[in-house]
Amino acid sequence: MATLPCFLVEDEVRREDGESAAVELGAAAGSTLLITLGITRIIEQESLDVSLWGSADGAEWSAQPLLRFPQKFYCGTYSMLLDLSEKPEVKFLRIQWKMNRWGRGEPKPLFSFYLFAEKSAVTALKAANS
């Protein structure tokens, strides 16, 4: 079970499409989360697509992603909010990534990236106003 804040995906070099293990949300289920994608290494002429998927049991996954980052081409830190207050059934998250490479040179993509999750201040504000 994840205790937020935590890494959903650790920073490491990846060369092909993949997905993370299921991460149990525990007490963070139903919260608004701040999800940060950090791209620390990239080569030219490639793209990265990252999405987050939800599950009630860690086995059956949603038909559509809960969150999808816009396609990325550059190193940087990118954050998005994931509001799970309308999805109390989501108890697990899984990250999927797809890579694409074009042009000359090495045909295999190369990215180093991480995903980090933490409870958003929005959750604390909602609780304070309740």
N, C-alpha and C positions, 0 to 999 in steps of 0.2 A: 504494500500500500504506500502510495506517495504521500509525503508530508510536504506541503507547499511552504515555501518556494522550493522547486526542484527542477532538475534537468529532465525533460521528457526524452530527449535524444542528446547524448554526450557529443562534444566536439571531436570529430575525427574525419579523416579523409575517406570519401566514398567515391566509387567509380561507376556505380550502376544504380538503377531503380531499386527501391526497397521500402521496408516498413519497419516500424519499431515494435517491440513487445507491447502488450497491453499494460497500461498504467492505471491502477486503481486509484480513484480520486478520494475515497474515504470522506472525511469531513468537508472537503472542498466541493462535493457534489452539490449541484444547485446554486453555486456561487457564480459570480462574474470573475473570470480569470483574465489576466494579462499574459498573453502568449508572445514571447520574443523569439524571433528567428535571427540568429547571428551567422552570417556567412564570412568565414575567416580566410578562405582561400578559394580561388577560381582561376580558370584559364580563359583566354578570349574565345569568342564564338561558341558559347554554350549558354543554356538556360536551366533553371531549377524551378520546379513546381512542387509546392508543399501543401498538404491538406491534413486536417484533423478529423477523425472519425469517432463516433460515440457508440457505446454499447451498454446494455443493462447488465450483462452477465460475463463479458469478456470473450464471448464466443461468436455471437451473432452481432454483426455490425450494421450501422445505419445505411440506408440505400443512398443517401447523399452525404457529403461531408458537412460537418458542423461549421467548419471554417476553412477557407482556402486563401492562402496568401497570393497576391498578384505575382505573376511570373517574374523571377529575378534573374539578372544578368551580371550583377556587380557585388563586390564585398560590401558589407554594411550591417547595420542592426535595424531590424524592422519589427514593430510591435502592433498587435491587434487585440481587441477585446473579444472574449468568447463568453457570452451571457448564457449560462445554463439554468437560469431561474425558471424559464419556460419548459425546461427539459429535465425534470427531477428524476426521470428514469435512467439518465445517463450516469453510470457509475464508473465507467472505464473510458480511457482515451487511447487512440492508436494514431501514430503519425505515418503518413505515406509520402514518398517523394519520387518524382520522376525527373530524369535528366535528359537533356538533348544536346548534341554537339554537331556542328556543321563546319564547313570550310576546310582549309588545309591543315596538315599536321596530324597529330595523334587523334585517331577516330573516337577514342574512349573519353567520356567526360571526366572531369576531376573537380570535386568540390570538397571543402571542409566546412561543416556547418553544425550548429546546435539549435535545439529548441528548449526554451526555459519557460516555466509556468509559475505564476504567483497569483495570489488573490489580489484582485484589483481594489483600489480605494473606493470604487463604486459600490462594492459589496458592503464595506464598512459604513458608507453613508446611508445605504438603504436600511441597514440594521439600526443605525442611530435614529433614523426618522420613523421607525415602526413603533 
